[in-house]
Amino acid sequence: MLELRPNCEHCDKDLAPDAEDAMICSFECTFCLDCVKHVLQSVCPNCAGHFTQRPIRPAKHGRNDNDLDHYPASTTRRFRPVDVAKHLHLLTTKSVVN
């Protein structure tokens, strides 16, 4: 089950559980679409993985109680602004697979 983190790790923008601009990597690092496109160039600064849109969990009446009522979104904020210069340097090296 995804943690559904409440904010962008880079700019600290609020990302509600139903936010269509919430993006995640395979380790659930969470960023807003604007930061993914314009700052991170679609590469996670934590794992070098790629991003996808975070799925939206039903608020109520999910099949088998798989909804926000029974599995609420996280309230723990992770604010770790990316060192943009360092990230861009990593993007230009062969260590990141594009």
PyRosetta script that sets phi, psi and omega in degrees:
from pyrosetta import init, pose_from_sequence

init()
pose = pose_from_sequence("MLELRPNCEHCDKDLAPDAEDAMICSFECTFCLDCVKHVLQSVCPNCAGHFTQRPIRPAKHGRNDNDLDHYPASTTRRFRPVDVAKHLHLLTTKSVVN")
pose.set_psi(1, 132.6)
pose.set_omega(1, 179.0)
pose.set_phi(2, -70.1)
pose.set_psi(2, 146.0)
pose.set_omega(2, -179.1)
pose.set_phi(3, -73.1)
pose.set_psi(3, -26.1)
pose.set_omega(3, -176.9)
pose.set_phi(4, 51.9)
pose.set_psi(4, 68.8)
pose.set_omega(4, -179.2)
pose.set_phi(5, -66.8)
pose.set_psi(5, 148.1)
pose.set_omega(5, -169.1)
pose.set_phi(6, -87.2)
pose.set_psi(6, 0.6)
pose.set_omega(6, -175.2)
pose.set_phi(7, -156.3)
pose.set_psi(7, 164.0)
pose.set_omega(7, 173.8)
pose.set_phi(8, -75.6)
pose.set_psi(8, 130.6)
pose.set_omega(8, -178.8)
pose.set_phi(9, -67.7)
pose.set_psi(9, -23.5)
pose.set_omega(9, -177.7)
pose.set_phi(10, -90.9)
pose.set_psi(10, -55.1)
pose.set_omega(10, -173.9)
pose.set_phi(11, -100.9)
pose.set_psi(11, -5.4)
pose.set_omega(11, 178.9)
pose.set_phi(12, 69.1)
pose.set_psi(12, 17.4)
pose.set_omega(12, 176.0)
pose.set_phi(13, -61.4)
pose.set_psi(13, 138.1)
pose.set_omega(13, 175.0)
pose.set_phi(14, -65.1)
pose.set_psi(14, 135.8)
pose.set_omega(14, 176.6)
pose.set_phi(15, -128.6)
pose.set_psi(15, 97.9)
pose.set_omega(15, 179.8)
pose.set_phi(16, -62.0)
pose.set_psi(16, 160.0)
pose.set_omega(16, 179.6)
pose.set_phi(17, -55.9)
pose.set_psi(17, -26.8)
pose.set_omega(17, 179.7)
pose.set_phi(18, -102.7)
pose.set_psi(18, 18.1)
pose.set_omega(18, -179.4)
pose.set_phi(19, -66.2)
pose.set_psi(19, 125.3)
pose.set_omega(19, 179.2)
pose.set_phi(20, -81.1)
pose.set_psi(20, -11.2)
pose.set_omega(20, 179.4)
pose.set_phi(21, -103.1)
pose.set_psi(21, 15.6)
pose.set_omega(21, 176.0)
pose.set_phi(22, -85.8)
pose.set_psi(22, 127.8)
pose.set_omega(22, -178.6)
pose.set_phi(23, -119.2)
pose.set_psi(23, 145.1)
pose.set_omega(23, 178.6)
pose.set_phi(24, -135.1)
pose.set_psi(24, 156.6)
pose.set_omega(24, 170.7)
pose.set_phi(25, -101.9)
pose.set_psi(25, -175.1)
pose.set_omega(25, -176.8)
pose.set_phi(26, -69.9)
pose.set_psi(26, -12.3)
pose.set_omega(26, 176.6)
pose.set_phi(27, -102.8)
pose.set_psi(27, 12.2)
pose.set_omega(27, 178.6)
pose.set_phi(28, 69.5)
pose.set_psi(28, 15.3)
pose.set_omega(28, 170.8)
pose.set_phi(29, -57.8)
pose.set_psi(29, 135.5)
pose.set_omega(29, -170.5)
pose.set_phi(30, -122.4)
pose.set_psi(30, 126.6)
pose.set_omega(30, -179.9)
pose.set_phi(31, -139.9)
pose.set_psi(31, 157.6)
pose.set_omega(31, 176.0)
pose.set_phi(32, -80.2)
pose.set_psi(32, 158.3)
pose.set_omega(32, -178.3)
pose.set_phi(33, -58.4)
pose.set_psi(33, -39.3)
pose.set_omega(33, -179.7)
pose.set_phi(34, -60.6)
pose.set_psi(34, -45.9)
pose.set_omega(34, 178.9)
pose.set_phi(35, -67.2)
pose.set_psi(35, -39.4)
pose.set_omega(35, 179.1)
pose.set_phi(36, -60.6)
pose.set_psi(36, -45.0)
pose.set_omega(36, -177.5)
pose.set_phi(37, -74.6)
pose.set_psi(37, -48.2)
pose.set_omega(37, -168.3)
pose.set_phi(38, -96.5)
pose.set_psi(38, -20.0)
pose.set_omega(38, -178.8)
pose.set_phi(39, -110.0)
pose.set_psi(39, -48.4)
pose.set_omega(39, -171.9)
pose.set_phi(40, -92.1)
pose.set_psi(40, -11.9)
pose.set_omega(40, -178.9)
pose.set_phi(41, 53.3)
pose.set_psi(41, 40.1)
pose.set_omega(41, 175.2)
pose.set_phi(42, 65.5)
pose.set_psi(42, 21.1)
pose.set_omega(42, 176.7)
pose.set_phi(43, -123.0)
pose.set_psi(43, 125.7)
pose.set_omega(43, -178.6)
pose.set_phi(44, -65.9)
pose.set_psi(44, 129.3)
pose.set_omega(44, 180.0)
pose.set_phi(45, -73.4)
pose.set_psi(45, -14.9)
pose.set_omega(45, -177.8)
pose.set_phi(46, -91.8)
pose.set_psi(46, -37.1)
pose.set_omega(46, -175.4)
pose.set_phi(47, -127.1)
pose.set_psi(47, -6.2)
pose.set_omega(47, -177.6)
pose.set_phi(48, 70.4)
pose.set_psi(48, 12.7)
pose.set_omega(48, 176.5)
pose.set_phi(49, -81.8)
pose.set_psi(49, 176.3)
pose.set_omega(49, -179.8)
pose.set_phi(50, -98.5)
pose.set_psi(50, 166.3)
pose.set_omega(50, -177.0)
pose.set_phi(51, -107.2)
pose.set_psi(51, 156.5)
pose.set_omega(51, 171.3)
pose.set_phi(52, -140.8)
pose.set_psi(52, 161.7)
pose.set_omega(52, 177.9)
pose.set_phi(53, -66.1)
pose.set_psi(53, 135.1)
pose.set_omega(53, 179.0)
pose.set_phi(54, -70.4)
pose.set_psi(54, 131.5)
pose.set_omega(54, 177.4)
pose.set_phi(55, -63.1)
pose.set_psi(55, 154.1)
pose.set_omega(55, 178.8)
pose.set_phi(56, -104.2)
pose.set_psi(56, 121.4)
pose.set_omega(56, 178.9)
pose.set_phi(57, -82.0)
pose.set_psi(57, 136.5)
pose.set_omega(57, 177.5)
pose.set_phi(58, -58.1)
pose.set_psi(58, 142.7)
pose.set_omega(58, 179.7)
pose.set_phi(59, -71.1)
pose.set_psi(59, -40.9)
pose.set_omega(59, -177.6)
pose.set_phi(60, -145.5)
pose.set_psi(60, 160.5)
pose.set_omega(60, 172.0)
pose.set_phi(61, 60.5)
pose.set_psi(61, 34.4)
pose.set_omega(61, 175.7)
pose.set_phi(62, -71.5)
pose.set_psi(62, 151.9)
pose.set_omega(62, 178.2)
pose.set_phi(63, -58.8)
pose.set_psi(63, 134.1)
pose.set_omega(63, -179.1)
pose.set_phi(64, 56.8)
pose.set_psi(64, 32.5)
pose.set_omega(64, -179.4)
pose.set_phi(65, 62.5)
pose.set_psi(65, 24.8)
pose.set_omega(65, 177.0)
pose.set_phi(66, -86.5)
pose.set_psi(66, 77.2)
pose.set_omega(66, -177.7)
pose.set_phi(67, -147.4)
pose.set_psi(67, 175.4)
pose.set_omega(67, -178.3)
pose.set_phi(68, -65.9)
pose.set_psi(68, -27.6)
pose.set_omega(68, 176.2)
pose.set_phi(69, -61.3)
pose.set_psi(69, -39.9)
pose.set_omega(69, -176.8)
pose.set_phi(70, -95.7)
pose.set_psi(70, -27.9)
pose.set_omega(70, 179.5)
pose.set_phi(71, -131.7)
pose.set_psi(71, 78.7)
pose.set_omega(71, -175.2)
pose.set_phi(72, -66.4)
pose.set_psi(72, 157.0)
pose.set_omega(72, 175.8)
pose.set_phi(73, -66.8)
pose.set_psi(73, 155.5)
pose.set_omega(73, 177.4)
pose.set_phi(74, -67.1)
pose.set_psi(74, 150.5)
pose.set_omega(74, 173.9)
pose.set_phi(75, -112.3)
pose.set_psi(75, 0.7)
pose.set_omega(75, -179.6)
pose.set_phi(76, -82.2)
pose.set_psi(76, 116.6)
pose.set_omega(76, -179.4)
pose.set_phi(77, -84.8)
pose.set_psi(77, 140.5)
pose.set_omega(77, 174.7)
pose.set_phi(78, -120.7)
pose.set_psi(78, 107.9)
pose.set_omega(78, -179.4)
pose.set_phi(79, -117.0)
pose.set_psi(79, 101.5)
pose.set_omega(79, -178.8)
pose.set_phi(80, -133.8)
pose.set_psi(80, 79.3)
pose.set_omega(80, -177.8)
pose.set_phi(81, -54.0)
pose.set_psi(81, 139.1)
pose.set_omega(81, -177.6)
pose.set_phi(82, -78.4)
pose.set_psi(82, 138.1)
pose.set_omega(82, 170.0)
pose.set_phi(83, -75.5)
pose.set_psi(83, 98.2)
pose.set_omega(83, -171.0)
pose.set_phi(84, -61.0)
pose.set_psi(84, -42.5)
pose.set_omega(84, -179.8)
pose.set_phi(85, -62.0)
pose.set_psi(85, -43.5)
pose.set_omega(85, 178.7)
pose.set_phi(86, -64.8)
pose.set_psi(86, -42.2)
pose.set_omega(86, 179.7)
pose.set_phi(87, -63.1)
pose.set_psi(87, -44.8)
pose.set_omega(87, 178.9)
pose.set_phi(88, -63.0)
pose.set_psi(88, -36.6)
pose.set_omega(88, 176.6)
pose.set_phi(89, -62.5)
pose.set_psi(89, -43.9)
pose.set_omega(89, 179.2)
pose.set_phi(90, -63.0)
pose.set_psi(90, -35.4)
pose.set_omega(90, 179.6)
pose.set_phi(91, -65.8)
pose.set_psi(91, -27.4)
pose.set_omega(91, -177.3)
pose.set_phi(92, -89.1)
pose.set_psi(92, -6.6)
pose.set_omega(92, 178.5)
pose.set_phi(93, -94.2)
pose.set_psi(93, 169.9)
pose.set_omega(93, -179.8)
pose.set_phi(94, -79.4)
pose.set_psi(94, -2.0)
pose.set_omega(94, -177.0)
pose.set_phi(95, -76.7)
pose.set_psi(95, -13.6)
pose.set_omega(95, 179.5)
pose.set_phi(96, -109.5)
pose.set_psi(96, 124.9)
pose.set_omega(96, 178.6)
pose.set_phi(97, -86.8)
pose.set_psi(97, 122.8)
pose.set_omega(97, 179.7)
pose.set_phi(98, -96.9)
pose.dump_pdb("model.pdb")
